[in-house]
Amino acid sequence: MARDVRRVPFRTAITAISRIRRHYRSRGDGPTSALVSSPHPYTRALGLIAVVLLGAWLGLLIVGSVRTPVGPMDTKMTLRPSLTGGTKINVSPLGALELDSHTAPIRLDVDVDQLDPVRSQALVEHPERLAGLQEEVASDVSAGTTELAVRSCVAVVSGATALGLAVYRRPRRALAAGGLALVLLSAAGISAFATWNPKSVLEPRFSGLLSSAPQVVGSARSIVTEFDVYQKELARLVTNVTKLYDATSTLPSYQPDPGTLRVLQVSDIHLNPAAWHIIGSLVEQYRIDLIIDSGDTMDHGSAAENSFLDPIPDLGAPYVWVRGNHDSADTQKYLEGLKNVHVLDHGRAVTVAGIRVAGTGDPQFTPDRSLVNAGDPAEEMAGIRLASAIRDQERAGTPVDIAVAHNPIAARETDGTVPLVLAGHVHRRDTEIMPLGTRLKIEGSAGGGGLRAVQNDQPEKVRASLLYLDSTTKRLQAWDEITLGGLGLTTAEVSRHLPEEAGVPGTDPSPSPSGEPSGQPSGQPSGSASGTPSGSLSPGPSGTRSPSTPTGPPPAR
């Protein structure tokens, strides 16, 4: 007979109860021994809190969940103790969505168990019912959470009271434990209410099958323009999940908003052939319009490495490239001869897929040890020349939408001349709004550090970003950070991010460097405000996620 894993928590609880009872017997507070010496008040308080927490946890474990239909799906909602709070939606077998919906010692877990065949078949046979599906889902979610809240209160109070009675053998102490459990649960509920973040659904983190991410996360453009309240967006999220469980059991194709341009940002491939397969998959899954590579595609820049570049014309999207410090002049010349590749250097600008991009190659080639590298001053001068070229483009009536440089030091010199500048080099992901309003977005290694990654203690992760641009203003509307496990790992995560002014309709967009509002479809460059930065891939209430890039020189790569 298989072992019942549900008995394990109860065995742990029984052991804890026995220890607590032995403690009070040894101190003379138990009912079976005379009261010789009263335990310290702090000791009694800590013991009571331990009993309350353990009893509340057992109560939630036993009865603290509800099964409720949400649209055509059968779901299970559960409250779990947690240090960080939030909401987790498990969509087996595709993966899970995590939302930073609140900060409290309780987390809401929603498990999508199965698709009800009768209700789903009705939707397939009567597509007109999809129009009212979001309202139905919102109503189901509201009813389910209300029932869950009531049941959780009963479970927590009953569990703490029962455990208190078992430990103390005194009704007064048991009632005190139940009352304290109710107070703690109420405090957790108030904390969750006070920190409730309805915009968290706009910035989900998806972990699971990478090919499922576009369907589960959804279209950035539609989410931005149709932002309303948490329940409606959650309903939209559940609706997208429903489509994945269509009666035909086939995944629907991703239907992007026609007004959104999708740019894939990659960097520092470093001769990893797996990068081309990953990029090709992303191009297909997300319908990429343009790929921008900020350099270090090679490792040594030798002519023997040039054949590594041959898959680029077959990736399925135009490829814009700037030279990195590991790419030689031979590398650049070879790429210039490839079909569908646009090489940028010395501030050259091109318009590809309706987007005006200007860039410059890295002024240094570090694999050549016979040369003395000029260091940061050379990078700064390259950035100054790029900024000057961008200003010339603006005066000529062809303003630049995106600037590209390999080294962040060079990229920083474009502040105030362009809305968005892309860089790489440092093998870590970062984003910030610079003082004059330009957003600097640094990408990690799309090749997981290349073959040199095998020298590290831990595999370096593969990173790329999908940028959503407005087709009229060419301004950044949202971006997805895509992170894959490094060598030997098979994990995948997609994290949605929004600029602050794109996340909340009605907020005033940040002013452009030229003084025009960034919301106007003007050719003038402008920056876009960012939310309060927080840690990498640990979303805050809104805005961007990454801390500011250090102003000091980046490590040599």
Salt bridges, closest charged atoms under 4 A:
ASP4 OD1 - ARG6 NE 3.31
ASP29 OD2 - ARG173 NH1 3.61
ASP74 OD1 - ARG119 NH2 2.60
GLU98 OE1 - ARG205 NH2 3.17
ASP100 OD2 - ARG205 NH1 3.27
ASP109 OD1 - ARG107 NE 2.66
ASP113 OD2 - ARG67 NH1 2.41
ASP116 OD1 - ARG119 NE 3.48
GLU128 OE2 - HIS126 ND1 3.44
GLU203 OE2 - ARG545 NH1 3.19
GLU226 OE1 - ARG236 NH2 2.85
ASP228 OD2 - LYS232 NZ 2.83
GLU233 OE1 - ARG236 NE 3.48
ASP268 OD2 - HIS270 NE2 3.55
ASP268 OD2 - HIS427 NE2 3.28
ASP289 OD2 - ARG262 NH2 3.23
ASP296 OD2 - HIS270 NE2 3.55
ASP296 OD2 - HIS406 NE2 3.19
ASP299 OD1 - HIS270 ND1 3.33
ASP299 OD1 - HIS326 ND1 3.94
ASP299 OD1 - ARG452 NE 3.51
ASP345 OD2 - ARG323 NH1 2.88
ASP345 OD2 - HIS346 NE2 3.40
ASP392 OD1 - ARG395 NH2 2.26
GLU432 OE2 - ARG412 NH2 2.77
GLU443 OE2 - ARG429 NE 3.13
GLU443 OE1 - LYS441 NZ 3.52
GLU460 OE2 - HIS427 ND1 3.05
ASP470 OD2 - ARG221 NH1 2.53
ASP480 OD1 - ARG496 NE 2.35
GLU481 OE1 - ARG429 NH1 3.87
GLU481 OE1 - HIS497 NE2 3.18
